[in-house]
Amino acid sequence: MTDTWIAPDDAPELTEAFFQNAVIHKATSPTTKPTICIHFVRSGPAYLPEIDAYVDFITSHGHQALVHDTGATVPLNAQVVWWMCGRVPSAEARRLKNAFHIHEYASTSAPPYAWLKDFVKHWTQPKPDYRLFQNGWVRERMGFDDGVPYALRDMGVAQAFLDAPARTPPNEFDLVYLGEMNRLLPFVPLLQSIHDAGRTLLLVGDVPDALRAQLPASVTCTGRVPHADVPHQLRRARFGLNLVSNIEPYNQQTSTKLLEYCAVGLPVVSNDYAWVRYFAAHYQGNLHLLRDDPNSWQHSFGEALDAYPYVVPDVRELAWHKLLGKLAIWKHLHIVPEAPKPSWPINATGVLGGSR
């Protein structure tokens, strides 16, 4: 979540001063409105809650944001084009050459051939003016080393999850799972263990037929629900279930559903993998991490489910408005005004200078 500015000494044209001047030049091109308009281009049907968060942040500061499914609908006079990568077509980058281009990598490529896909992106993506990566692992995996300024921006949670009212027991379900249901297919034996332990499970989201045919009778499916209703659905259960395949890139990336479980106050049960251990340590949480041994699962979902000493991590600092407010890019795009300079000198410790 640290905002990192890189301006290599051997590339003076990429210093912060140059970058700021470039933004001023591009963001103040002739336009009929005194506001900045940022055009977001998403690639594919992926769930990207960050886009809604960006739009809310930008419009709350009096500017404009538009979301496109393809770069072809971005107007020629666009000031800022924010690509949710994906592939960025070189022809579109050339067509929009007067815009300021941002490439955001919320994840790396998914299997199969993930390394090959990332290699192709590395060498064929047009060079942007700025990049954003979900975390340091994603940045390292993409391997860009061309002097383009960048920042790290983790996933956040919508305020609606943090404001969700607590539900008084008894809850309707023991566990709830939120997210992309196709990714549950490798975990069908674990779902059966939940059933064998006498527990109930609520699935929030579209369930494909291939998974539905294998679900135990104790599983209830909501189907797709409006995003505004998701906090209520989560609070119908006592525990949040986080299941992520322990392979790259999934095991190195932020689990949005886990953040949302924590935001509504649910204790979390999860399989064990690299990112979830980092998260628990960094946010001082105690999550019930399942062993890889299938013979242990029925016990884990039996008496151990209630006996485990859970600690729900505090994720209030991950509210989107707080998370996005830390990004330096907004000042360079003139979305957020520069802080006024103090009228009194400030010494190295940050205390107003002068004698008493």
C-alpha positions, 0 to 999 in steps of 0.5 A: 500500500506504499506509494512508490515514486521512481525517477531514475538518475539516468533518465532526467526526462522522467523526473517528478518535475517533468512528470508533473509538467507532462500531466499539466500539459495533457490534462489542460488540453483545450476542452469545454469543461474546467474538470479533468475526465478520466477514461477507464478501460476494462478488459473482459468480464472480471469483477473489478470493484476498484473501478467503482471506487475510482469513479466515486473518488474522482467524482467526489472531488468534482471531476469526471470518470467514464468506464469503457469496455474497449479503448475504441470508444475513448474519444480522441481528445481524452485527457487521461486513459486508465487501462485495467490491463489486460492487453493494451492495443498498440493501435489504440495507444497511438490513436490516443497519443495526446492522452496521459496513459496509466496501466494498472495491473491488479493481477498477473495472468492466470493459468494456463501458460501464465508466464508466457502471457506475462512475458508477451505483455512485458514485451508488447505493451505500449509504454505508459506514463505511469503504472499501478500494481496491486503489490510488489509481487505483481510488479516483480512478476511483470518485470518492467524496468523501463523507468516508468513511474509506478505505485503499489495499490492494494485492494480495498473494501467498500464503506457499505461493508464496514457499515453493515449492522451486526446480526444477532444470533442465531445465524441462518448458516454456519459458513458463507462463501463469496466470489467466483464459483468456478474456482470452487471446483477443486474444493468439492471434497472440502465442501463435502467435509463441511456437509459431513461435519453437519454444517451449512454453507451459503454460496453468494454468487452465480453457481455454474452447473458443473459445480451445482451438480456436485454440491451437498444438500446442505449448501444453499445458493443465492445466485447473483445478488446486487452488490449493495446486498452483499454485506447483508448476505454475508451476515447471514452466516457465522463464519466467512470461508476463504478458499484460494487455489495454492498456485501462482498467481492466486496464492500471491494476490489479495483475496477481496472476499476475505477483506469483505468478511473481515469488514462485516466482522466475520471470523474467517476459515481459510485454506493455507497459502502465502498471501493469507499468512502475510495478511494475518500477520500484517493485520494481527488477525487469527484465522482458522487455517485448514491443513492440506490433509483431507482427513483433518477437514471434518474435524476442522469443521466440527468442534474445532470450528467453534473452539478456535480462538478467532481474531478478526483483523481490523480493515478500516484503513482499507476503506477505499476512500482512505486507500485511494487518498494515499495515491500521489497520482491524484495530485499530478492529475490535479484531481486533488489540489496540492497542499498549501505551503506553510507560511512559517519555516518547518525544521527537519522534525516537521515542527514549526521553526523559530524561537519560543 
